[in-house]
Amino acid sequence: MNFIQKNIQSIQKNIPKGVTLIAVSKTHPVEFIQQAYDAGQRVFGENKIQELTAKHEQLPKDIQWHMIGHLQRNKIKYIAPFVHLIHGVDDFKKLIEINKQAKKNERVIECLLQIKIAQEDTKFGLSMDDALEIIHSKELLELENLVIKGFMGMASFTDNTEQVKQEFASLSEFHQKTIALQNERFSPTILSMGMSSDYLLAIEQGSTMVRVGSAIFGNRNYDI
Ligand SMILES: *Cc1c(COP(=O)(O)O)cnc(C)c1O
């Protein structure tokens, strides 16, 4: 077993059964992904549409590809034929485009609303109020080729564990409250939060899906 396979095995041991591990492979070569695949990993995340599309073409077709990065509306068409889950939806116009492209591909695409929970200004995402507005909207009911499966959040980049914990807790609480709002377009079974440095904390606060990159593949040469 190489280091990638060992890392995946030890992380899988740390996380409960109901939590999905997304191996975040951005910037890493397809050979690394293939090694993770050979160890049984089937769920991968990328944050750039071009890279995601290229890797999808080169790798086994039973991989579930997650788009975890900031979404550009005009590029959604490239991933619509195959993407498994889109994490970073942060406005209604993107939902309209996802629905349009899903329809063209005769698919129903699952996505998550990205909620801003960090104190920093740099993180993308909707406020909880804006997310509620989308969830309650009549227009959402017309988007028959998508389902909002829950929420994604990124905590502040800080050593302050208490702050990170509180940010995760606030999203978890929001998630719980929205379960009562379930309808055909909104079925919030997924809470995507937690990365290499904080995934155990995120799971303690109710995360069902962790996005782990460097703890599996090592440091990225350049950060994007
Ligand atoms: C890169 C990235 C991750 C993984 O980060 P690590 O710290 O390497 O685990 C998780 N989520 C998003 C949205 C990312 O862009």
The ligand as a Tripos MOL2 file, in Angstrom:
@<TRIPOS>MOLECULE
LIG
   15    15     1     0     0
SMALL
NO_CHARGES

@<TRIPOS>ATOM
      1 C1         -9.5170   22.1810   -1.4330 C.3       1 LIG1
      2 C2        -10.8530   22.0760   -0.7910 C.ar      1 LIG1
      3 C3        -11.0800   21.1350    0.2370 C.ar      1 LIG1
      4 C4        -10.0000   20.2210    0.7940 C.3       1 LIG1
      5 O1         -9.0720   20.9440    1.5140 O.3       1 LIG1
      6 P1         -7.9400   20.2020    2.4010 P.3       1 LIG1
      7 O2         -7.5960   21.1940    3.4380 O.co2     1 LIG1
      8 O3         -6.8050   19.8960    1.4730 O.co2     1 LIG1
      9 O4         -8.5540   18.9790    2.9620 O.co2     1 LIG1
     10 C5        -12.3600   21.0590    0.7650 C.ar      1 LIG1
     11 N1        -13.3650   21.8450    0.3280 N.ar      1 LIG1
     12 C6        -13.1810   22.7440   -0.6650 C.ar      1 LIG1
     13 C7        -14.3360   23.5630   -1.0990 C.3       1 LIG1
     14 C8        -11.9270   22.8870   -1.2450 C.ar      1 LIG1
     15 O5        -11.7600   23.7910   -2.2150 O.3       1 LIG1
@<TRIPOS>BOND
     1     1     2 1
     2     2     3 ar
     3     2    14 ar
     4     3     4 1
     5     3    10 ar
     6     4     5 1
     7     5     6 1
     8     6     7 2
     9     6     8 1
    10     6     9 1
    11    10    11 ar
    12    11    12 ar
    13    12    13 1
    14    12    14 ar
    15    14    15 1
@<TRIPOS>SUBSTRUCTURE
     1 LIG1         1 GROUP 0 **** ****
